[in-house]
Protein backbone atom coordinates (compact mmCIF):
# COMPACT_ATOMS: atom_id res chain seq x y z
CA UNK A 1 0.00 0.00 0.00
CA UNK A 2 1.45 3.39 -0.97
CA UNK A 3 2.16 6.18 1.52
CA UNK A 4 -0.62 8.41 0.19
CA UNK A 5 -3.24 5.74 0.90
CA UNK A 6 -1.67 4.99 4.27
CA UNK A 7 -1.94 8.60 5.40
CA UNK A 8 -5.70 8.47 4.75
CA UNK A 9 -6.34 5.42 6.95
CA UNK A 10 -8.85 6.22 9.69
CA UNK A 11 -9.85 3.86 12.50
CA UNK A 12 -12.67 4.47 14.96
CA UNK A 13 -12.97 2.07 17.89
CA UNK A 14 -16.50 2.15 19.31
CA UNK A 15 -16.88 0.94 22.85
CA UNK A 16 -18.72 1.89 26.02
CA UNK A 17 -21.41 0.71 28.36
CA UNK A 18 -23.70 -2.10 27.24
CA UNK A 19 -27.01 -0.54 26.20
CA UNK A 20 -25.50 2.90 25.55
CA UNK A 21 -26.04 2.78 21.77
CA UNK A 22 -23.17 0.92 20.12
CA UNK A 23 -25.46 -0.68 17.53
CA UNK A 24 -26.86 2.70 16.46
CA UNK A 25 -23.32 4.07 16.37
CA UNK A 26 -22.12 1.28 14.08
CA UNK A 27 -25.07 1.83 11.73
CA UNK A 28 -24.22 5.53 11.66
CA UNK A 29 -20.64 4.82 10.64
CA UNK A 30 -21.89 2.46 7.93
CA UNK A 31 -23.95 5.36 6.56
CA UNK A 32 -20.79 7.48 6.61
CA UNK A 33 -19.05 4.92 4.40
CA UNK A 34 -16.96 3.17 7.04
CA UNK A 35 -16.13 -0.52 6.84
CA UNK A 36 -17.67 -1.77 10.09
CA UNK A 37 -17.02 -4.89 12.16
CA UNK A 38 -19.08 -5.69 15.24
CA UNK A 39 -17.60 -7.24 18.37
CA UNK A 40 -14.28 -8.43 16.97
CA UNK A 41 -12.01 -9.99 19.66
CA UNK A 42 -9.04 -7.65 20.14
CA UNK A 43 -6.63 -10.56 19.61
CA UNK A 44 -7.82 -10.81 15.99
CA UNK A 45 -7.40 -7.11 15.21
CA UNK A 46 -3.66 -7.27 14.23
CA UNK A 47 -4.41 -9.97 11.61
CA UNK A 48 -7.46 -8.05 10.42
CA UNK A 49 -5.32 -4.94 10.14
CA UNK A 50 -2.75 -6.75 8.01
CA UNK A 51 -5.49 -7.83 5.59
CA UNK A 52 -6.79 -4.26 5.38
CA UNK A 53 -3.31 -2.89 4.63
CA UNK A 54 -2.72 -5.52 1.96
CA UNK A 55 -5.98 -4.72 0.19
CA UNK A 56 -5.21 -1.00 0.02
CA UNK A 57 -8.88 -0.28 -0.72
CA UNK A 58 -10.41 0.39 2.71
CA UNK A 59 -9.52 3.76 4.22
CA UNK A 60 -12.22 4.22 6.88
CA UNK A 61 -12.85 1.51 9.48
CA UNK A 62 -15.05 1.33 12.57
CA UNK A 63 -14.68 -1.52 15.06
CA UNK A 64 -17.20 -2.18 17.82
CA UNK A 65 -15.45 -3.65 20.87
CA UNK A 66 -17.71 -5.00 23.59
CA UNK A 67 -15.98 -5.29 26.94
CA UNK A 68 -17.12 -8.47 28.70
CA UNK A 69 -14.16 -9.35 30.93
CA UNK A 70 -10.95 -7.96 32.34
CA UNK A 71 -8.87 -10.14 30.01
CA UNK A 72 -10.72 -8.55 27.09
CA UNK A 73 -9.94 -5.18 28.58
CA UNK A 74 -6.20 -5.88 28.77
CA UNK A 75 -6.14 -7.07 25.17
CA UNK A 76 -7.67 -3.88 23.83
CA UNK A 77 -5.33 -1.75 25.93
CA UNK A 78 -2.30 -3.53 24.41
CA UNK A 79 -3.83 -3.26 20.93
CA UNK A 80 -4.38 0.50 21.28
CA UNK A 81 -0.77 1.05 22.30
CA UNK A 82 0.38 -0.89 19.24
CA UNK A 83 -1.88 1.07 16.89
CA UNK A 84 -0.89 4.43 18.38
CA UNK A 85 2.73 3.62 17.54
CA UNK A 86 1.72 3.25 13.87
CA UNK A 87 2.07 6.67 12.26
CA UNK A 88 -0.11 5.90 9.23
CA UNK A 89 -3.28 5.30 11.24
CA UNK A 90 -5.52 8.07 12.56
CA UNK A 91 -7.24 6.42 15.53
CA UNK A 92 -10.21 7.69 17.51
CA UNK A 93 -11.54 5.88 20.57
CA UNK A 94 -15.26 6.64 20.91
CA UNK A 95 -16.83 5.81 24.26
CA UNK A 96 -20.62 5.70 24.62
CA UNK A 97 -22.06 6.18 28.08
CA UNK A 98 -25.42 6.68 29.79
CA UNK A 99 -26.69 7.05 33.32
CA UNK A 100 -27.29 3.88 35.36
CA UNK A 101 -30.98 4.72 35.60
CA UNK A 102 -31.31 5.04 31.82
CA UNK A 103 -29.37 1.82 31.18
CA UNK A 104 -31.62 -0.09 33.57
CA UNK A 105 -34.67 1.36 31.83
CA UNK A 106 -33.38 0.28 28.41
CA UNK A 107 -32.69 -3.25 29.61
CA UNK A 108 -36.19 -3.50 31.04
CA UNK A 109 -37.74 -2.23 27.80
CA UNK A 110 -35.88 -4.77 25.68
CA UNK A 111 -36.08 -7.56 28.30
CA UNK A 112 -32.43 -8.33 27.69
CA UNK A 113 -30.01 -9.65 30.30
CA UNK A 114 -26.94 -7.60 31.06
CA UNK A 115 -23.82 -9.54 29.93
CA UNK A 116 -22.20 -9.20 33.36
CA UNK A 117 -25.34 -9.97 35.35
CA UNK A 118 -26.41 -13.34 34.01
CA UNK A 119 -27.46 -14.54 37.46
CA UNK A 120 -28.05 -11.24 39.21
CA UNK A 121 -29.49 -7.75 39.05
CA UNK A 122 -28.99 -5.47 36.06
CA UNK A 123 -27.67 -2.82 38.44
CA UNK A 124 -24.93 -5.20 39.61
CA UNK A 125 -23.90 -5.90 36.01
CA UNK A 126 -23.72 -2.18 35.27
CA UNK A 127 -21.61 -1.62 38.37
CA UNK A 128 -19.13 -4.34 37.35
CA UNK A 129 -18.94 -3.01 33.80
CA UNK A 130 -18.25 0.56 34.96
CA UNK A 131 -15.32 -0.70 37.01
CA UNK A 132 -13.91 -2.57 34.02
CA UNK A 133 -14.45 0.36 31.65
CA UNK A 134 -13.13 3.15 33.87
CA UNK A 135 -9.61 3.20 32.46
CA UNK A 136 -10.62 2.82 28.83
CA UNK A 137 -13.10 5.69 29.23
CA UNK A 138 -10.31 7.87 30.55
CA UNK A 139 -8.30 7.16 27.38
CA UNK A 140 -11.17 7.96 24.99
CA UNK A 141 -10.76 10.89 22.61
CA UNK A 142 -14.53 11.31 22.38
CA UNK A 143 -17.22 10.50 24.95
CA UNK A 144 -20.89 10.74 24.03
CA UNK A 145 -23.48 10.55 26.79
CA UNK A 146 -26.63 9.05 25.26
CA UNK A 147 -28.81 9.36 28.38
CA UNK A 148 -31.14 11.91 26.81
CA UNK A 149 -30.44 11.15 23.15
CA UNK A 150 -32.83 9.39 20.79
CA UNK A 151 -31.28 7.09 18.15
CA UNK A 152 -31.69 9.85 15.59
CA UNK A 153 -29.98 12.39 17.84
CA UNK A 154 -27.09 9.97 18.42
CA UNK A 155 -26.67 9.58 14.66
CA UNK A 156 -26.64 13.36 14.27
CA UNK A 157 -24.01 13.64 17.02
CA UNK A 158 -21.78 11.11 15.26
CA UNK A 159 -22.29 12.80 11.90
CA UNK A 160 -21.29 16.13 13.45
CA UNK A 161 -17.96 14.68 14.62
CA UNK A 162 -17.07 12.39 11.72
CA UNK A 163 -18.85 13.61 8.60
CA UNK A 164 -16.61 15.24 5.99
CA UNK A 165 -17.47 17.39 2.99
CA UNK A 166 -17.06 14.28 0.80
CA UNK A 167 -19.46 12.22 2.93
CA UNK A 168 -22.99 11.69 1.63
CA UNK A 169 -25.26 10.28 4.32
CA UNK A 170 -28.47 10.88 2.36
CA UNK A 171 -29.06 9.05 -0.91
CA UNK A 172 -31.82 9.07 -3.52
CA UNK A 173 -32.55 5.91 -5.48
CA UNK A 174 -34.23 6.61 -8.83
CA UNK A 175 -35.90 3.56 -10.38
CA UNK A 176 -37.79 3.29 -13.66
CA UNK A 177 -40.14 0.32 -14.02
CA UNK A 178 -43.00 -1.17 -16.04
CA UNK A 179 -46.37 -1.60 -14.36
CA UNK A 180 -46.86 -4.84 -16.31
CA UNK A 181 -43.93 -6.32 -14.33
CA UNK A 182 -45.12 -5.15 -10.92
CA UNK A 183 -44.36 -2.30 -8.52
CA UNK A 184 -40.92 -1.98 -6.86
CA UNK A 185 -41.69 -3.16 -3.32
CA UNK A 186 -39.12 -0.84 -1.70
CA UNK A 187 -40.36 2.40 -3.28
CA UNK A 188 -41.14 5.39 -1.06
CA UNK A 189 -42.65 7.47 -3.87
CA UNK A 190 -44.36 5.95 -6.94
CA UNK A 191 -45.26 8.05 -9.98
CA UNK A 192 -47.33 6.85 -12.95
CA UNK A 193 -46.40 8.51 -16.28
CA UNK A 194 -48.68 6.41 -18.49
CA UNK A 195 -50.68 9.58 -19.19
CA UNK A 196 -47.89 10.75 -21.53
CA UNK A 197 -47.83 9.90 -25.28
CA UNK A 198 -46.28 6.46 -25.77
CA UNK A 199 -43.27 6.02 -28.11
CA UNK A 200 -44.19 2.33 -28.37
CA UNK A 201 -46.68 3.26 -31.07
CA UNK A 202 -44.01 4.96 -33.22
CA UNK A 203 -42.49 2.13 -35.26
CA UNK A 204 -38.92 3.46 -35.46
CA UNK A 205 -38.88 4.23 -31.72
CA UNK A 206 -40.38 0.95 -30.48
CA UNK A 207 -37.10 -1.04 -30.30
CA UNK A 208 -35.25 1.83 -28.59
CA UNK A 209 -35.31 2.90 -24.93
CA UNK A 210 -35.62 6.16 -23.04
CA UNK A 211 -31.83 6.38 -22.94
CA UNK A 212 -31.71 6.76 -26.73
CA UNK A 213 -31.85 10.38 -27.85
CA UNK A 214 -34.76 10.02 -30.33
CA UNK A 215 -37.00 8.50 -27.64
CA UNK A 216 -35.84 10.98 -25.00
CA UNK A 217 -36.59 13.91 -27.32
CA UNK A 218 -39.98 12.47 -28.30
CA UNK A 219 -41.05 12.15 -24.65
CA UNK A 220 -39.72 15.55 -23.59
CA UNK A 221 -41.09 17.53 -26.53
CA UNK A 222 -44.72 17.29 -25.36
CA UNK A 223 -45.98 20.28 -23.32
CA UNK A 224 -47.59 17.99 -20.76
CA UNK A 225 -44.22 16.34 -20.11
CA UNK A 226 -42.58 19.67 -19.36
CA UNK A 227 -45.47 20.72 -17.12
CA UNK A 228 -45.26 17.44 -15.20
CA UNK A 229 -41.48 17.70 -14.89
CA UNK A 230 -41.59 21.27 -13.55
CA UNK A 231 -44.27 20.51 -10.96
CA UNK A 232 -42.76 17.20 -9.83
CA UNK A 233 -39.29 18.71 -9.44
CA UNK A 234 -40.77 21.55 -7.38
CA UNK A 235 -42.33 18.93 -5.10
CA UNK A 236 -39.07 16.98 -4.77
CA UNK A 237 -37.00 20.07 -3.95
CA UNK A 238 -39.58 20.83 -1.24
CA UNK A 239 -39.78 17.42 0.44
CA UNK A 240 -36.19 16.11 0.28
CA UNK A 241 -34.89 18.43 3.05
CA UNK A 242 -37.76 17.17 5.21
CA UNK A 243 -36.69 13.55 4.72
CA UNK A 244 -33.14 14.51 5.69
CA UNK A 245 -34.33 16.38 8.78
CA UNK A 246 -36.28 13.33 9.93
CA UNK A 247 -33.10 11.24 9.74
CA UNK A 248 -34.03 9.16 6.68
CA UNK A 249 -30.85 7.91 5.00
CA UNK A 250 -32.32 7.11 1.59
CA UNK A 251 -35.45 7.69 -0.46
CA UNK A 252 -36.49 5.51 -3.39
CA UNK A 253 -38.45 7.24 -6.15
CA UNK A 254 -40.03 4.87 -8.67
CA UNK A 255 -41.37 6.16 -11.99
CA UNK A 256 -43.44 3.74 -14.05
CA UNK A 257 -44.94 3.43 -17.50
CA UNK A 258 -46.53 0.42 -19.17
CA UNK A 259 -43.41 -1.58 -20.03
CA UNK A 260 -40.65 0.40 -18.31
CA UNK A 261 -38.80 0.95 -21.59
CA UNK A 262 -39.54 4.43 -22.91
CA UNK A 263 -41.34 7.15 -20.91
CA UNK A 264 -40.35 6.11 -17.40
CA UNK A 265 -36.72 5.61 -18.43
CA UNK A 266 -36.42 9.05 -20.04
CA UNK A 267 -38.02 10.87 -17.11
CA UNK A 268 -36.16 8.88 -14.45
CA UNK A 269 -32.89 9.74 -16.16
CA UNK A 270 -33.71 13.44 -16.43
CA UNK A 271 -34.99 13.77 -12.86
CA UNK A 272 -32.10 11.74 -11.44
CA UNK A 273 -29.52 13.89 -13.21
CA UNK A 274 -31.21 17.07 -11.96
CA UNK A 275 -31.29 15.84 -8.35
CA UNK A 276 -27.65 14.71 -8.54
CA UNK A 277 -26.58 18.36 -8.57
CA UNK A 278 -27.64 18.53 -4.92
CA UNK A 279 -27.77 14.92 -3.66
CA UNK A 280 -26.08 11.58 -4.11
CA UNK A 281 -28.27 9.76 -6.64
CA UNK A 282 -28.26 6.21 -7.99
CA UNK A 283 -30.27 5.55 -11.16
CA UNK A 284 -31.61 2.10 -12.05
CA UNK A 285 -33.76 1.15 -15.04
CA UNK A 286 -35.27 -2.10 -13.80
CA UNK A 287 -37.28 -3.16 -16.84
CA UNK A 288 -35.56 -1.26 -19.64
CA UNK A 289 -34.52 -4.42 -21.52
CA UNK A 290 -37.35 -6.75 -20.49
CA UNK A 291 -39.09 -6.57 -23.88
CA UNK A 292 -35.85 -7.34 -25.70
CA UNK A 293 -35.22 -10.30 -23.43
CA UNK A 294 -38.74 -11.62 -24.06
CA UNK A 295 -38.32 -11.31 -27.85
CA UNK A 296 -34.95 -13.11 -27.73
CA UNK A 297 -36.38 -15.99 -25.72
CA UNK A 298 -39.27 -16.42 -28.11
N, C-alpha and C positions, 0 to 999 in steps of 0.2 A: 504494500500500500504506500502511495507516495506521501510526501510530507504535507502537501496542500490538503489532501483528504484527511490526514491524521489530525491536523490542526482544527478541523471542523467537528471532530468527534465529541458528542455531548452525551453524558450519562446522568440520568436522574435515578436515585435510589429512593423509592417510596416505602416508608415504614411508619410505625406509630401504633397507637392503641387499637386493639381489636374492636371493631364497631365504629371507628372514627371516620371511615369513608375511603378506605384504600381502593375498593372496587370502583367507586365513582371516579377517583383520581386516575386510576389506570385507564378507564374509558376516555377520560378527558385527554390524556396524553396520546391515546390512539387517534383521537380526532385531530390532534396537533401534528400527526404524521410520525410519531415515535414508534419504533419497534418495541413492543411491550411483552414482558414475560412475567407471569404471576407466580409468586412463591417459589422461586428457584433457590435450592439450598446453596448457601454461600460457598461451600466447598467446590461446587460445579462452576462458579463464576469465572475463575481463571481459564478453564477450558473453553467456556462459552465465549470469553473475550478473545481468545486466540482465533476461533472460527470467524468472529466478526471482523477482526483485523485482516484475516486472509481474504475474506470476500471483498472488502473495500467498497461495498455498496451501501452499508447501513451507517448513517452518521448521527442519528438521534435514537437513543435507547432509554427505556424506562424499565426498571426492575422493581417489582413489589417483593419486599422481604418481610415475612411474617415472623415475629420473634416468639418462639414457643418454649425455649429453654435457655439456660445460661450457656450451654455449650454452643448453641446457635448464635448467641450474642457474641461470644469470643471469636467465632469464625468471621462474622461480619466486621468486627473491629479490625482483625488482622487483614481482611480483604480491603478495607478502606485505606489502611496505611499503605498497602501495596499499590493501589490505584493512584493515591495522591502523589506517589513518587514517580508516576508516569506523566511526563510533561505534555503528551499529546492528547490527554483526556481532560475535558472540562466536566468536573463532577459536582453535582448538587445533591445533598442529602435533605430530602423533604420529610418532615415529621408531622403526622396528623394526630391531633389530640382533641379531646372533648372532656367535659366535666364528668365526674363519676356518676352523678345523677342522670345525666343525659345518656351515658353509655348503658346504664341499667335499664332505662326506659326503652332504648333501642333493642336491647336483648329481649325484653319482655314482649315488645311488639312483634318481633320476628320469631319468637319462641325458640331461639337458638341457645346452645349451651356455650358458655365462655370456654375457650380452649384450655385455660389454666384452672378451671373450676368444674371439672367433670363430675366430681362427687361432692361438690359443696355449693356455697352461695356465689352468685355472680359477683357480689361485692368483694368476696375474698379473691376471686380470680383477677379482678381489676387491680386489687391491691398488690398481688404478686407481680402482675405484668408491669405496673408502674415502677416497682423496685428494679426489675430487670432492665427496663427501658430508660432509666434515669440518665445513665451515662451517654447513651446514644443520642438522646434528646439534647443533651448539652452540646454535642458535636454537630448538630444539624445546622445547615446554613439557612434553612427556611422552616418555620413552624407555623402551621395553620390550625387554629382552633375552630373546630366545626360545630361547637355546641349550639350555636344559634343559626347555623347555615343550612339551607335546603340543598339538595343535590345540585340544583341549577346554580345556586350561589357559589357552591364549592367549585363547580366547573368554571364559573366566571373568574373566581379568585386565581385558579391555576392558569387560565388564559392570560390574565393580567401579568403574571410573573414570567410566563414561558412563551407566549405568542410572539412571533416576529413579524416583520412586514411581509415576509414571504409566505407566512402561514395562512392557509385558508381553512377555517373551521366550519364554514357554511358552504354547502354545495347544492347546486340545482341539477337534477337529472331531467333531461328533455328526452321524451320517448314518442316516436311516431308509431302508429299501429293501425291495423284494419279491424273494424268491428266484426267482420265475418270470421275472424280468428279469435275473438274474445277480448275482453278488457284486461289491461295490465293490473294484476291484483294488488300491486304495491303503489298505485298512483294516489297522490294526494289531491291533484286537480285533473279532471278529465274534460276535454273540450271536443265537441263534435263539429267537424267542418264539412260534413256532407251536404250542407246547404250551398256550397260553392260549385260553380260549373266543373264538370268532371272531364279531365283530359282523356279518360279511358275511351270516350266516344269519338276521339279524333284519331284516325287510323295511324298516322305517322308518329303520334305521341304514345300510343298504347304500350309498345314494348319498352318505353323509357321509364325513368323514375323521376321523382321530384328533385333529385340531385343533378339531373341533366338540364342544361340551360334552357332549351326550348320548352320543357315542361314547367320549369320554375317561372319563366317569363309569362307563359300562358296563364298560370294560376294567379300571378301577382298583377296582371294587367287589368283585371276586373275591378271596378270601383268598390264593389262589396267586399272584396278581399282587403283592399287598403283600409276601408272603414273598420272592418273587423280587427285588423292588425293594430291600428292606432288605439282603438278602445281597449283591446286586450292587453297591450303593452302598458297602457296607463294604469290598468288594474294591477298588473304584476309589479310595476314600480312602486305602487302604493302598499301592497301587502307583504312584499319580501322583507322589508325592515321589521315588520311585526313578527314574522316567523323567527327572525334572528333574535329579537328581543325576548321572545318566549323560550329561547334556548334550543330551538329545533336545529339539528345539524345538517339536515338535507331535506329538500322538497322535490318530489317527483311530479312533473307536469306531463301528462299524456295527451297527445293530440291525435284524433282518429278520423279516418275517412272510411270508405267502404272496404277497400282492399289493402290500405296501408302502403300504397306504392307511389301515388302522385301528390294529391293535395296535402295530406298530412305531413309527408316528407318535406315538401317545399316550405311549408309554414314552420314546422319544427326546426328546420335548419336556420331559417331567417330569425326566428325568435331566440333560438339558442345563441346565435352569433351576437345578437343585440345585447342579451343579458350578460354575455361573457366579458363585456367591457367593464362590468361592475362586479361580477361574481365568478366564482369557479363553476364552470358548466361542463357537464358531460352530455353528449348527444348520441342517442341510439335510435336506429331505424329498424324496429323489431321485425316488421313484415315486408320490408322493401322488396325482397327477392322471392317472396313466397310464390307468386304467380309463375315466375320463371322456373322455380323448382318443381312446381306441379306439372308444368308443360313438359319439362325434361323427363319426369318420371313416366308420363303417359306416352 
